[in-house]
Amino acid sequence: MTRPTRSVADEMTDDLGPEFTAPPPEGWQELVTRIYEPARIKAGLISLTNDPSAEIDMHAYLAPFEGIRLSTNRVYSPQYSNMDSLIAVGKDIAASAAALMPDDKLDVLAFGCTSAAMALGSETVARDIRKHKPETTVTDPIASVLKALDVLEVRRLALITPYIGEVNVGIADFFEAQGLKLTDKAFFRIFDDNQRNRLSLESYLRAVETINTAECDAIFISCTALATAPFVALIEAEAGCPVITSNQALAWNLMRLGGHEGTTDRFGKLFTL
């Protein structure tokens, strides 16, 4: 597809100051300058400082679709997280949002941590982001997964995580409080974000082999530090039921909130809806 362009002058204003509107210096010739149309969706991602996967994975999920620009900032979280550190992330979310593309409007801003969104609450995350981005639509992995579960009409959910015990209990309690029946609960003993980034396809496939898929409507693999874009379709094929992952749901919901209705069969059933 040929992307439409326009003259850069079409987007320049007259109030930039004389140094920007001055004629070229002697000996310089001005080139014809045409730029592509603005992004259809200007999106932002607030990721954790020690999460090596979320930004790369989100770009991979969005890559098949034109017109989406994703800009990223970070918020501090230690390499090994517990409930206290997840809650502590909340004190820096507003500042991170303020520093993300401060002179440009974002259509959608995604907070990229499933367990922190669970610990803080989606409403709290959105409130803090909107302190500096009041007109921006806000989402997070928990809100996105709930929307995905609703679209897929999931009532019975198998849960796979890479968390420590107290975080596992918290996320299981959260989903049960939403009226979901958890048919299986399993976890990878992999608590370092930099190791989570390297979890093998073999590990995912063996994990879904342990799930009684006859009892569940879908499997949710939690955590944005797990790089799932290369694997999710293969995992779903092995499972024989829909598979939802944190980054997959977050990217899908970001698109839908921005008004993009593009679909693909590359990333499991969710991305076909």
Number of C-alpha atoms within 10 A of each C-alpha: 4 4 9 10 12 13 13 13 10 9 8 11 9 8 8 9 9 9 7 11 12 8 11 10 8 6 5 8 9 8 6 7 10 13 14 11 13 13 12 14 20 19 24 25 26 23 25 25 13 17 25 20 22 27 23 13 21 25 17 17 22 20 12 12 13 14 15 20 16 19 16 20 18 22 21 19 21 15 14 15 18 18 18 11 15 22 18 16 20 21 12 15 22 19 16 20 26 17 13 21 15 11 8 8 14 22 19 23 28 27 28 30 25 24 25 30 25 22 21 16 17 20 12 13 22 23 15 20 25 18 14 17 22 12 12 18 18 26 24 29 30 27 19 24 23 15 16 22 22 11 11 16 11 17 16 19 23 23 23 23 21 22 23 17 12 11 21 20 12 14 22 18 13 16 17 13 10 10 10 17 17 18 19 17 16 17 16 15 12 17 15 17 22 17 13 21 18 14 17 13 15 10 11 20 17 13 17 21 13 11 19 12 19 11 13 20 19 25 28 19 25 24 27 29 30 26 26 30 21 14 17 23 18 18 26 21 13 15 22 12 17 22 27 28 25 26 34 31 27 31 22 26 25 29 19 13 17 18 12 17 13 15 15 14 11 16 23 23 18 21 20 13 14
